[in-house]
Amino acid sequence: MLSLASLQNIRPTPLQLLDISYIIVLLPLLLILKVPMLIFAFIALALIKIHKNPAKPIVIMGVFILGVFALFLSQYGAFSFQGLSRLKLFLELLVYILVIVVSMQRLTRVVNFYLLISPILLLALSLFFFHGMMMLIYVIFEIFFLLWMILSHRMGSNLVDSFRASMVMFMYSLPWVVVLFIFFPRISFEHPNYGFRGEVVRHTGHDGTMFLDNKSLLVPSNRIVMEVGFEDAVPPIGTLYFRGSILYIDKKDHWEPLPSYIKRDNQYYYSNQEPKISYKVTLYPTNKKWLYLLDMPSFAVKKASLDKDLISQVKKNIDEPIYYQATSSLSDHYTTQLDRYIYKVTTQFDTNSNRKAYKEAIKIKNSTNDSEKRAKAIIKLFQEQNLTYSLKIGSLDLNNSTDSFLFKQKYGYCVHFASSFVTMARMVGIPSRVVTGYKSDRSNSINNYLPVREKDAHAWAELYIKGAWRRYEATSTASIIEADENTDTNQTQTAKNQEKLNLYLMYIKYKVETWILYYSNIRQLQLLKYAKENPQFVLFFILSILVLVLATFVIISYFRRPICGDVALCTIQPLLKHLKKIGYKRERDETLHQYLQRYAEDNPNNKYILEIDRYYEKIYYGEDKSKESVQALKRVVREAINAKD
């Protein structure tokens, strides 16, 4: 086990310092290296370890050939004009070339400018591939570590002294870095597609179809699909519908959107005058084109389309996190014209299926000509069936799914409620369709932060009544909400506490990413405007900076203290400071014994000095580190400091 004293004796050579630096900066990049390049890196590392002297030119040439071969195998198939135009491939090539060149140069055992600058280049390149809190923390660690290695080289000191010097410099710079980060003018980048990049896991709760069997929408996962930050408080639960796709065509066992050749233009007629709400969304990879927006979106997101059905899409599948700002009116309906084709599609149903539901629909249809009253009658019919909302997947008769759900099985979840509701609405003559997306819960939010999970995937009905598409929450007709089985109260409470803790951690992560990773000129201007309008915030900010400065000076004072690697030396440090303060300095190359003897000769009245010297010799060289001896030395040191010379 390494002790402080042993670390003080370690003085790495420049090559050793560089090797340590390369290991630290290469750790994240190992995750992007293809297998051939990984094999090459380990071979190069083994050769560097073996060769204690400069390698022969033939060995270096062999490493070069092996590196080029590994690069070719790693990038095989990506060398096309389309591939080479991509920034990510170009940066990956730079990483591979740097690894090869650094390996060749390291084998020469000659430290030159290129070898010195390469760790910084590799650190900078890693920012293009990785994204998130962990990388941010690791980059701060890397910067500090490289500073430590540089100071170790420049000072020519041991690792402990250079570490303390690094901490002092790091703390001196911290308040300035914070102030410059906040106030330094920023270039306007909307949401730059570089820096802190990497999460490509697909998150999705549906894929544009809605199945009624065991492939249905149910995804009981807590994985985050998107994170939403509202300008004000999170809206009420009844308004948190994030629209994804519209399903028109009933295929008995599943619902589908309109055929791809049917184009819904980007013009729609919106008459709702409700107050609008603004929010920002971080959408994680779904491998689909939909952007999820709160009903009803007021305008299209930049670089995305918004069609007549209020469906927003981008041009390419979302295979990396994207960030967008949107505005919506929290309404349950919007006005638009219904063309002849859509009317035909949204009133179509199979007259040979669901005979019992059709019989009930005819009764409703004959009772009134008012579409709104017909919709209320459908709701009443659903309520009368004493339906159960359950996460179980029953064995529905898919040829007669509405009859099977409403009158036989009588339990299911959102897809079964929405499908049956839309089918009955069409039977009574109301144009209707299924909407899929996410319905979130305000109870899962903190302040203005709302995470949306895969299990929040939802389906609801939209009916065209009196010139507007109106949202109907079919699951609200359930008489019973069935809880999960096999969970006792204590387990449920434990799970809730764990989930709450995870929510707070996600909230902290979201805030850091919002105000640090994505701190743009827009956010900078918003912050300055807020400060101008709120003097209390300015006062709070100044106090925070003062607290930060105070904290850094406390840390600096701690690391600037002289350190001692032995209990005897630590014990007499106050005496040495006292003697230095009164002008009695220790000569260069003078041992501690010689120093104390000299002072005793010059000051014979201070009888404690020689006693201190004897105790020091006994503890340090005689290895008598007993508590009694150390306490005796402390007592004599105090008496010597207080004695009059």
Stockholm file with secondary structure:
# STOCKHOLM 1.0

chainA/1-645         MLSLASLQNIRPTPLQLLDISYIIVLLPLLLILKVPMLIFAFIALALIKIHKNPAKPIVIMGVFILGVFALFLSQYGAFSFQGLSRLKLFLELLVYILVIVVSMQRLTRVVNFYLLISPILLLALSLFFFHGMMMLIYVIFEIFFLLWMILSHRMGSNLVDSFRASMVMFMYSLPWVVVLFIFFPRISFEHPNYGFRGEVVRHTGHDGTMFLDNKSLLVPSNRIVMEVGFEDAVPPIGTLYFRGSILYIDKKDHWEPLPSYIKRDNQYYYSNQEPKISYKVTLYPTNKKWLYLLDMPSFAVKKASLDKDLISQVKKNIDEPIYYQATSSLSDHYTTQLDRYIYKVTTQFDTNSNRKAYKEAIKIKNSTNDSEKRAKAIIKLFQEQNLTYSLKIGSLDLNNSTDSFLFKQKYGYCVHFASSFVTMARMVGIPSRVVTGYKSDRSNSINNYLPVREKDAHAWAELYIKGAWRRYEATSTASIIEADENTDTNQTQTAKNQEKLNLYLMYIKYKVETWILYYSNIRQLQLLKYAKENPQFVLFFILSILVLVLATFVIISYFRRPICGDVALCTIQPLLKHLKKIGYKRERDETLHQYLQRYAEDNPNNKYILEIDRYYEKIYYGEDKSKESVQALKRVVREAINAKD
#=GR chainA/1-645 SS CCCHHHHHTCCCCHHHHHHHHHHHHHHHHTTTSCHHHHHHHHHHHHHHHHCSSCCCHHHHHHHHHHHHHHHHHHHTTTCSHHHHTSHHHHHHHHHHHHHHHHHHHHHTTCCCHHHHHHHHHHHHHHTTTCCSHHHHHHHHHHHHHHHHHHHHHHHTCCHHHHHHHHHHHHHHHHHHHHHHHHHSCCCCCSSCSCSSCCCCCCCCSCCSCEESSTTSSCCCCCCEEEEEEESSSCCCGGGCEEEEEEECEECSSEEECCCTTSCCCSCCCCCCCCCEEEEEEEECCCSSCEECEESSBSSCCTTSEECTTCCEECSSCCCSCEEEEEEEECCSEEECCCCHHHHHHHTCCCTTSCHHHHHHHHHHHHHCSCHHHHHHHHHHHHHHTTCEECSCCCCCCGGGHHHIIIIIICEECHHHHHHHHHHHHHHTTCCEEEEEEEECCGGGCBTTEEEEEGGGEEEEEEEEETTEEEEECGGGGCSEECCCSSCCHHHHHHHHHHHHHHHHHHHHHHHHIIIIITCCHHHHHHHHHHHHHCHHHHHHHHHHHHHHHHHHHHHHHHHHSCCCSSHHHHHHHHHHHHHHHTTCCCCTTCCHHHHHHHHHHHCTTCTHHHHHHHHHHHHHTSCCCCHHHHHHHHHHHHHHHHSCC
#=GC SS_cons         CCCHHHHHTCCCCHHHHHHHHHHHHHHHHTTTSCHHHHHHHHHHHHHHHHCSSCCCHHHHHHHHHHHHHHHHHHHTTTCSHHHHTSHHHHHHHHHHHHHHHHHHHHHTTCCCHHHHHHHHHHHHHHTTTCCSHHHHHHHHHHHHHHHHHHHHHHHTCCHHHHHHHHHHHHHHHHHHHHHHHHHSCCCCCSSCSCSSCCCCCCCCSCCSCEESSTTSSCCCCCCEEEEEEESSSCCCGGGCEEEEEEECEECSSEEECCCTTSCCCSCCCCCCCCCEEEEEEEECCCSSCEECEESSBSSCCTTSEECTTCCEECSSCCCSCEEEEEEEECCSEEECCCCHHHHHHHTCCCTTSCHHHHHHHHHHHHHCSCHHHHHHHHHHHHHHTTCEECSCCCCCCGGGHHHIIIIIICEECHHHHHHHHHHHHHHTTCCEEEEEEEECCGGGCBTTEEEEEGGGEEEEEEEEETTEEEEECGGGGCSEECCCSSCCHHHHHHHHHHHHHHHHHHHHHHHHIIIIITCCHHHHHHHHHHHHHCHHHHHHHHHHHHHHHHHHHHHHHHHHSCCCSSHHHHHHHHHHHHHHHTTCCCCTTCCHHHHHHHHHHHCTTCTHHHHHHHHHHHHHTSCCCCHHHHHHHHHHHHHHHHSCC
//
